[in-house]
């Protein structure tokens, strides 16, 4: 695989689109070629649209508003050297804080846990676990109220780097 600026894998992480897919489509156009899209729930029936537009493999989990979805509530993925758990987070009371989710992920031998639900972006890197929340592309709740997403790059050395992006 040819590395571009040392990046060998580019992953888009999104959540909480709530069937409003306009910003998702804008992000796909803006970021260019991707190796993987991860959607962390509250898709609300747009699974086909999300998958078809991506142009690459897509991993999705069900959120608390995905009532009729057959998606799993969480998944474990191998991304490069990392064991990654993806979940919406509501089953871990994530609105009250991320400690329960991080403890569970650590107990399962997870390196990176990704979640949504709060509509607030987080990149929390510690020695024991990395916790990622891309915020919401449709209904942001953080102070600036801008829709957000995260790009995860795996560099040539196999190290993950995360950048938070906003849509104006």
TORMI-72828 format. One line per 10 residues: their letters; for each residue x, y, z of N, C-alpha, C, CB. Coordinates in Angstrom, 2 decimals, decimal comma. Glycine has a CB too. Layout:
<rs>
a> X Y Z X Y Z X Y Z X Y Z | ... .
</rs>
This chain:
<rs>
xxxxxxxxxx> 0,84 -1,18 0,00 0,00 0,00 0,00 0,89 1,24 0,00 -0,96 0,00 1,22 | 0,55 2,18 -0,83 1,33 3,41 -0,93 0,90 4,38 0,16 1,16 4,05 -2,32 | 1,85 4,90 0,87 1,55 5,86 1,94 1,55 7,28 1,38 2,58 5,73 3,09 | 0,51 8,04 1,71 0,44 9,45 1,34 0,78 10,25 2,59 -0,99 9,84 0,77 | 1,86 11,01 2,53 2,32 11,78 3,69 2,43 10,89 4,93 1,36 12,95 3,97 | 2,84 9,65 4,72 3,04 8,75 5,85 1,76 8,10 6,36 3,68 9,48 6,96 | 0,61 8,41 5,76 -0,66 7,83 6,18 -0,93 6,59 5,35 -1,83 8,85 6,05 | -1,13 5,45 6,03 -1,43 4,24 5,28 -2,90 3,85 5,38 -0,56 3,10 5,78 | -3,63 4,43 6,35 -5,05 4,14 6,47 -5,76 5,39 6,98 -5,29 2,94 7,42 | -6,87 5,75 6,31 -7,65 6,93 6,67 -9,08 6,50 6,98 -7,62 8,01 5,54 .
xxxxxxxxxx> -9,53 6,82 8,21 -10,83 6,36 8,70 -11,67 7,56 9,12 -10,65 5,36 9,88 | -12,91 7,59 8,65 -13,87 8,62 9,05 -14,72 8,06 10,17 -14,75 9,08 7,85 | -14,81 8,81 11,29 -15,63 8,39 12,43 -16,74 9,42 12,61 -14,76 8,26 13,75 | -18,00 8,95 12,55 -19,17 9,82 12,69 -20,18 9,19 13,63 -19,82 10,10 11,31 | -21,13 10,00 14,07 -22,20 9,49 14,92 -23,40 10,43 14,87 -21,71 9,33 16,36 | -24,51 9,91 15,33 -25,72 10,70 15,57 -26,12 11,58 14,38 -25,51 11,58 16,78 | -26,27 10,93 13,22 -26,75 11,65 12,05 -28,27 11,78 12,05 -26,28 10,95 10,77 | -28,96 10,90 12,75 -30,42 10,99 12,92 -31,17 11,21 11,61 -30,76 12,11 13,89 | -30,79 10,45 10,59 -31,44 10,45 9,28 -31,28 11,76 8,51 -32,92 10,16 9,44 | -30,52 12,68 9,05 -30,21 13,94 8,34 -28,81 13,77 7,77 -30,31 15,21 9,31 .
xxxxxxxxxx> -28,72 13,33 6,53 -27,45 12,89 5,96 -26,72 13,93 5,13 -27,68 11,69 5,13 | -27,23 15,15 5,05 -26,61 16,18 4,22 -25,16 16,45 4,64 -27,42 17,48 4,28 | -24,93 16,62 5,93 -23,57 16,90 6,41 -22,65 15,70 6,20 -23,60 17,28 7,88 | -23,17 14,50 6,34 -22,37 13,30 6,06 -21,90 13,32 4,60 -23,20 12,00 6,34 | -22,78 13,66 3,70 -22,41 13,72 2,28 -21,37 14,82 2,03 -23,67 13,98 1,41 | -21,50 15,95 2,69 -20,52 17,04 2,57 -19,15 16,57 3,06 -20,97 18,28 3,38 | -19,14 15,88 4,18 -17,87 15,39 4,75 -17,20 14,40 3,80 -18,12 14,74 6,13 | -17,97 13,50 3,24 -17,40 12,53 2,30 -16,73 13,23 1,13 -18,48 11,56 1,79 | -17,37 14,26 0,60 -16,78 15,02 -0,51 -15,51 15,73 -0,07 -17,79 16,03 -1,06 | -15,53 16,28 1,13 -14,41 17,07 1,62 -13,17 16,22 1,91 -14,82 17,82 2,88 .
xxxxxxxxxx> -13,36 15,06 2,53 -12,21 14,28 3,01 -11,57 13,40 1,94 -12,64 13,41 4,16 | -12,27 13,15 0,85 -11,67 12,34 -0,22 -11,68 10,86 0,09 -10,27 12,78 -0,47 | -10,75 10,14 -0,52 -10,71 8,68 -0,42 -10,49 8,20 1,01 -9,62 8,11 -1,32 | -11,33 7,26 1,41 -11,26 6,68 2,75 -11,04 5,18 2,66 -12,54 6,99 3,54 | -10,47 4,63 3,72 -10,31 3,19 3,81 -11,43 2,54 4,62 -8,97 2,85 4,41 | -12,06 3,34 5,50 -13,11 2,81 6,37 -13,94 3,97 6,90 -12,51 1,97 7,53 | -15,25 3,73 7,04 -16,13 4,66 7,75 -16,69 3,91 8,95 -17,29 5,21 6,82 | -16,68 4,57 10,10 -17,29 4,01 11,32 -18,42 4,95 11,73 -16,23 3,85 12,48 | -19,63 4,39 11,85 -20,79 5,17 12,31 -21,21 4,60 13,65 -21,98 5,13 11,27 | -21,29 5,45 14,66 -21,49 5,01 16,04 -22,94 5,11 16,51 -20,62 5,82 16,96 .
xxxxxxxxxx> -23,88 5,04 15,58 -25,28 4,89 15,95 -26,14 6,13 15,84 -25,35 4,42 17,31 | -27,44 5,89 16,00 -28,51 6,84 15,72 -28,50 7,22 14,24 -28,38 8,10 16,60 | -28,60 6,16 13,45 -28,61 6,24 11,99 -30,05 6,40 11,50 -27,96 4,97 11,36 | -30,98 5,81 12,24 -32,43 5,92 12,03 -32,88 5,53 10,63 -32,86 7,33 12,30 | -32,43 4,36 10,17 -32,90 3,83 8,91 -32,09 4,23 7,69 -34,29 4,24 8,70 | -31,02 4,98 7,87 -30,19 5,44 6,74 -28,99 4,53 6,49 -29,71 6,85 6,99 | -29,03 3,32 6,99 -27,88 2,43 6,85 -27,44 2,28 5,40 -28,20 1,06 7,44 | -28,39 2,04 4,50 -28,06 1,84 3,09 -27,42 3,10 2,51 -29,32 1,45 2,29 | -27,99 4,24 2,78 -27,48 5,52 2,28 -26,05 5,76 2,78 -28,39 6,69 2,71 | -25,83 5,54 4,06 -24,50 5,73 4,68 -23,48 4,81 4,01 -24,55 5,46 6,22 .
xxxxxxxxxx> -23,86 3,56 3,81 -22,95 2,57 3,24 -22,66 2,84 1,77 -23,53 1,17 3,41 | -23,68 3,09 0,99 -23,51 3,28 -0,45 -22,69 4,53 -0,78 -24,86 3,38 -1,13 | -22,86 5,59 -0,01 -22,16 6,85 -0,29 -20,67 6,77 0,07 -22,82 7,99 0,47 | -20,31 5,88 0,98 -18,95 5,86 1,53 -17,87 5,48 0,51 -18,90 4,90 2,67 | -18,16 4,55 -0,37 -17,15 4,11 -1,32 -16,04 3,28 -0,70 -16,55 5,29 -1,99 | -16,29 2,75 0,47 -15,33 1,91 1,19 -16,11 1,09 2,21 -14,21 2,78 1,90 | -15,47 0,16 2,90 -16,18 -0,58 3,95 -16,72 0,36 5,04 -15,25 -1,63 4,57 | -17,86 -0,02 5,61 -18,51 0,77 6,66 -18,84 -0,16 7,82 -19,81 1,48 6,12 | -18,51 0,27 9,02 -18,89 -0,44 10,24 -19,88 0,43 10,99 -17,63 -0,77 11,15 | -21,01 -0,16 11,41 -22,06 0,59 12,10 -22,56 -0,19 13,30 -23,23 0,90 11,14 .
xxxxxxxxxx> -22,99 0,55 14,31 -23,68 -0,04 15,46 -24,98 0,72 15,68 -22,78 0,00 16,74 | -25,90 0,08 16,38 -27,20 0,68 16,66 -27,12 1,64 17,83 -28,24 -0,40 16,94 | -27,83 2,73 17,72 -27,96 3,69 18,81 -29,31 3,56 19,49 -27,76 5,12 18,30 | -29,56 4,39 20,48 -30,81 4,31 21,22 -32,04 4,70 20,39 -30,74 5,18 22,44 | -31,84 5,36 19,25 -32,96 5,71 18,37 -33,08 4,79 17,15 -32,81 7,14 17,90 | -32,29 3,74 17,10 -32,34 2,80 15,99 -33,26 1,62 16,35 -30,92 2,29 15,63 | -34,52 1,94 16,57 -35,49 0,99 17,13 -35,66 -0,29 16,32 -36,81 1,65 17,27 | -35,71 -0,18 15,01 -36,00 -1,35 14,18 -34,77 -1,87 13,45 -37,07 -1,00 13,17 | -33,61 -1,49 13,91 -32,37 -1,87 13,26 -31,93 -3,27 13,68 -31,28 -0,86 13,59 | -31,31 -3,96 12,73 -30,69 -5,26 13,02 -29,21 -5,12 13,36 -30,87 -6,20 11,85 .
xxxxxxxxxx> -28,73 -3,87 13,45 -27,33 -3,64 13,77 -27,03 -4,08 15,21 -26,96 -2,15 13,58 | -25,81 -4,55 15,46 -25,44 -4,91 16,84 -25,27 -3,65 17,69 -24,13 -5,74 16,86 | -25,38 -3,78 18,99 -25,20 -2,63 19,88 -23,72 -2,29 20,07 -25,85 -2,90 21,24 | -22,85 -3,26 19,83 -21,41 -2,98 19,84 -20,67 -4,02 19,02 -20,86 -2,96 21,29 | -19,47 -3,63 18,60 -18,61 -4,52 17,81 -17,18 -4,32 18,25 -18,77 -4,23 16,28 | -16,37 -5,36 18,04 -14,94 -5,26 18,24 -14,27 -5,44 16,88 -14,41 -6,32 19,29 | -13,39 -4,50 16,54 -12,71 -4,50 15,25 -11,20 -4,52 15,47 -13,12 -3,27 14,41 | -10,49 -5,04 14,50 -9,04 -4,91 14,49 -8,70 -3,88 13,42 -8,32 -6,29 14,21 | -8,14 -2,76 13,83 -7,74 -1,70 12,90 -6,24 -1,50 13,08 -8,55 -0,36 13,15 | -5,48 -1,94 12,09 -4,03 -1,89 12,22 -3,61 -2,71 13,43 -3,52 -0,43 12,34 .
xxxxxxxxxx> -2,82 -2,10 14,31 -2,35 -2,78 15,52 -3,32 -2,66 16,69 -1,02 -2,23 15,93 | -4,46 -2,02 16,46 -5,36 -1,67 17,57 -6,61 -2,56 17,60 -5,77 -0,22 17,46 | -6,96 -2,96 18,81 -8,24 -3,61 19,06 -9,21 -2,49 19,42 -8,14 -4,72 20,22 | -10,28 -2,35 18,63 -11,19 -1,21 18,75 -12,60 -1,69 19,06 -11,17 -0,38 17,45 | -13,20 -1,10 20,08 -14,59 -1,37 20,41 -15,42 -0,19 19,93 -14,78 -1,61 21,95 | -16,50 -0,46 19,17 -17,40 0,61 18,76 -18,78 0,35 19,38 -17,49 0,70 17,20 | -19,36 1,38 19,93 -20,66 1,29 20,59 -21,30 2,68 20,56 -20,52 0,76 22,06 | -22,60 2,73 20,72 -23,24 4,05 20,80 -22,97 4,68 22,18 -24,77 3,93 20,54 | -22,95 3,84 23,20 -22,58 4,31 24,54 -23,74 4,43 25,52 -21,94 5,63 24,43 | -24,97 4,47 25,03 -26,11 4,68 25,94 -26,27 3,54 26,95 -27,39 4,83 25,13 .
xxxxxxxxxx> -25,85 2,35 26,61 -25,96 1,22 27,54 -24,92 1,30 28,66 -25,80 -0,10 26,78 | -23,97 2,22 28,50 -22,93 2,44 29,51 -23,15 3,77 30,23 -21,54 2,41 28,87 | -24,33 4,31 30,14 -24,68 5,59 30,81 -23,66 6,68 30,50 -24,78 5,40 32,33 | -23,28 6,75 29,23 -22,21 7,66 28,81 -22,55 9,14 29,07 -21,93 7,47 27,33 | -23,82 9,45 29,15 -24,21 10,84 29,46 -23,75 11,26 30,85 -25,72 11,01 29,33 | -23,49 10,28 31,71 -23,03 10,55 33,07 -21,50 10,56 33,17 -23,61 9,51 34,02 | -20,83 10,26 32,07 -19,37 10,20 32,07 -18,90 8,93 31,38 -18,81 10,27 33,50 | -17,63 8,89 31,04 -17,10 7,78 30,24 -16,40 6,70 31,07 -16,15 8,30 29,22 | -16,36 6,85 32,38 -15,58 5,91 33,21 -16,05 4,47 33,10 -15,64 6,33 34,65 | -17,37 4,23 33,15 -17,89 2,87 33,07 -17,51 2,22 31,73 -19,42 2,86 33,25 .
xxxxxxxxxx> -17,66 2,96 30,65 -17,34 2,45 29,33 -15,84 2,16 29,21 -17,78 3,45 28,25 | -15,01 3,08 29,68 -13,56 2,87 29,59 -13,13 1,67 30,43 -12,81 4,13 30,05 | -13,69 1,50 31,62 -13,35 0,34 32,46 -13,73 -0,96 31,78 -14,06 0,44 33,83 | -14,91 -1,01 31,16 -15,34 -2,21 30,46 -14,42 -2,50 29,27 -16,79 -2,06 29,98 | -14,07 -1,48 28,53 -13,19 -1,65 27,37 -11,81 -2,17 27,81 -13,03 -0,33 26,60 | -11,27 -1,60 28,86 -9,97 -2,05 29,39 -10,06 -3,52 29,82 -9,52 -1,16 30,59 | -11,16 -3,89 30,50 -11,34 -5,26 30,95 -11,39 -6,24 29,78 -12,63 -5,38 31,78 | -11,84 -5,77 28,61 -11,92 -6,62 27,42 -10,63 -6,59 26,59 -13,09 -6,19 26,56 | -9,62 -5,85 27,05 -8,36 -5,78 26,32 -8,41 -4,85 25,11 -7,96 -7,15 25,88 | -9,29 -3,88 25,17 -9,49 -2,92 24,07 -8,43 -1,81 24,15 -10,93 -2,32 24,12 .
xxxxxxxxxx> -7,94 -1,38 22,99 -6,99 -0,27 22,93 -7,69 1,08 22,72 -5,98 -0,50 21,80 | -8,74 1,06 21,87 -9,48 2,28 21,53 -10,97 1,97 21,65 -9,11 2,80 20,10 | -11,70 2,80 22,37 -13,15 2,67 22,43 -13,76 3,92 21,78 -13,65 2,50 23,91 | -14,71 3,69 20,88 -15,38 4,78 20,17 -16,86 4,73 20,51 -15,16 4,68 18,62 | -17,42 5,90 20,81 -18,82 5,98 21,20 -19,44 7,28 20,71 -18,96 5,86 22,74 | -20,76 7,35 20,78 -21,50 8,55 20,39 -22,43 8,97 21,52 -22,30 8,31 19,10 | -23,69 9,20 21,18 -24,79 9,46 22,10 -24,81 10,85 22,72 -24,77 8,46 23,18 | -23,69 11,38 23,16 -23,70 12,67 23,88 -23,76 13,86 22,93 -22,45 12,78 24,75 | -23,46 13,65 21,65 -23,41 14,72 20,64 -22,31 15,74 20,94 -24,77 15,43 20,57 | -21,34 15,34 21,75 -20,21 16,21 22,09 -18,91 15,50 21,76 -20,25 16,61 23,61 .
xxxxxxxxxx> -18,04 16,13 20,96 -16,80 15,45 20,56 -15,79 15,33 21,70 -16,16 16,20 19,41 | -15,06 14,19 21,68 -14,04 13,90 22,69 -12,90 13,14 22,03 -14,64 13,08 23,88 | -11,69 13,55 22,31 -10,50 12,74 22,03 -9,75 12,66 23,36 -9,58 13,37 20,86 | -9,86 11,51 24,02 -9,33 11,30 25,37 -8,26 10,21 25,27 -10,47 10,89 26,39 | -6,99 10,63 25,31 -5,88 9,69 25,17 -5,17 9,55 26,50 -4,90 10,15 24,05 | -5,15 8,33 27,03 -4,43 8,07 28,27 -3,53 6,86 28,06 -5,41 7,84 29,47 | -2,76 6,52 29,06 -1,87 5,36 28,95 -2,64 4,05 28,85 -0,93 5,31 30,15 | -3,83 3,98 29,47 -4,55 2,72 29,52 -5,56 2,54 28,39 -5,26 2,61 30,81 | -6,11 3,64 27,82 -7,11 3,51 26,76 -7,27 4,84 26,03 -8,48 3,05 27,35 | -7,69 4,74 24,78 -8,06 5,93 24,00 -9,56 5,89 23,83 -7,32 5,97 22,60 .
xxxxxxxxxx> -10,24 6,97 24,20 -11,70 7,07 24,06 -12,02 8,19 23,08 -12,38 7,34 25,45 | -12,84 7,87 22,06 -13,13 8,78 20,97 -14,63 8,95 20,82 -12,50 8,27 19,66 | -15,10 10,18 20,72 -16,49 10,48 20,38 -16,45 11,59 19,32 -17,33 10,92 21,66 | -16,97 11,32 18,13 -16,91 12,33 17,07 -17,94 13,46 17,22 -17,11 11,68 15,75 | -18,80 13,39 18,22 -19,88 14,37 18,32 -20,99 14,00 17,36 -19,36 15,79 18,04 | -21,76 14,98 16,92 -22,88 14,72 16,02 -22,76 15,55 14,75 -24,21 15,02 16,72 | -23,07 14,91 13,62 -23,10 15,64 12,35 -24,42 16,38 12,15 -22,87 14,67 11,19 | -25,44 16,08 12,96 -26,76 16,68 12,76 -27,22 17,59 13,89 -27,76 15,60 12,55 | -26,98 17,18 15,13 -27,47 17,93 16,29 -26,37 18,13 17,33 -28,67 17,21 16,93 | -25,37 18,95 17,03 -24,25 19,13 17,97 -24,72 19,81 19,26 -23,13 19,95 17,33 .
xxxxxxxxxx> -24,11 19,38 20,37 -24,47 19,94 21,68 -23,31 20,62 22,39 -25,01 18,84 22,57 | -22,11 20,59 21,82 -20,99 21,24 22,48 -21,13 22,75 22,35 -19,64 20,75 21,87 | -20,26 23,49 23,02 -20,38 24,94 23,13 -20,53 25,65 21,78 -19,19 25,49 23,84 | -19,72 25,30 20,78 -19,78 26,03 19,51 -20,93 25,57 18,61 -18,48 25,88 18,77 | -21,60 24,48 18,97 -22,75 23,96 18,22 -22,47 23,69 16,74 -23,90 24,92 18,34 | -21,23 23,33 16,43 -20,88 23,02 15,04 -20,88 21,50 14,87 -19,49 23,62 14,66 | -21,48 21,01 13,77 -21,41 19,57 13,49 -19,95 19,12 13,42 -22,15 19,23 12,17 | -19,68 17,92 13,94 -18,29 17,48 14,04 -18,11 16,02 13,64 -17,78 17,69 15,45 | -16,87 15,69 13,30 -16,46 14,33 12,97 -14,98 14,20 13,28 -16,77 13,99 11,46 | -14,49 12,97 13,30 -13,08 12,72 13,58 -12,48 11,91 12,43 -12,90 11,97 14,94 .
xxxxxxxxxx> -11,27 12,27 12,06 -10,48 11,46 11,12 -9,40 10,75 11,93 -9,84 12,35 9,97 | -9,34 9,44 11,76 -8,30 8,61 12,37 -7,36 8,19 11,25 -8,90 7,36 13,12 | -6,11 8,58 11,37 -5,08 8,17 10,41 -4,18 7,15 11,10 -4,26 9,39 9,89 | -3,84 6,10 10,38 -2,81 5,18 10,84 -1,58 5,51 10,01 -3,25 3,64 10,69 | -0,50 5,90 10,69 0,71 6,31 9,95 1,56 5,09 9,59 1,54 7,31 10,79 | 2,63 5,34 8,87 3,49 4,26 8,38 4,10 3,44 9,51 4,59 4,84 7,51 | 4,23 4,04 10,69 4,75 3,32 11,85 3,67 2,52 12,57 5,40 4,29 12,83 | 2,42 2,62 12,08 1,32 1,89 12,70 0,63 2,62 13,83 1,82 0,59 13,20 | 1,00 3,88 14,07 0,43 4,67 15,17 -0,82 5,41 14,71 1,47 5,67 15,71 | -1,85 5,40 15,56 -3,10 6,11 15,26 -2,97 7,57 15,66 -4,29 5,45 15,99 .
xxxxxxxx> -3,47 8,44 14,79 -3,55 9,88 15,07 -4,98 10,32 14,81 -2,52 10,70 14,19 | -5,51 11,15 15,68 -6,91 11,57 15,60 -7,00 13,08 15,44 -7,70 11,11 16,85 | -7,84 13,52 14,51 -8,07 14,96 14,36 -9,57 15,21 14,34 -7,39 15,52 13,05 | -9,97 16,20 15,12 -11,37 16,62 15,21 -11,60 17,70 14,18 -11,72 17,14 16,64 | -12,70 17,58 13,44 -13,04 18,55 12,41 -14,47 19,05 12,62 -12,89 17,93 11,00 | -14,72 20,29 12,24 -16,05 20,88 12,33 -16,52 21,30 10,95 -16,07 22,07 13,29 | -17,82 21,29 10,76 -18,44 21,81 9,55 -18,97 23,19 9,90 -19,58 20,85 9,00 | -18,61 24,19 9,10 -19,11 25,56 9,36 -20,51 25,74 8,81 -18,17 26,60 8,75 .
</rs>
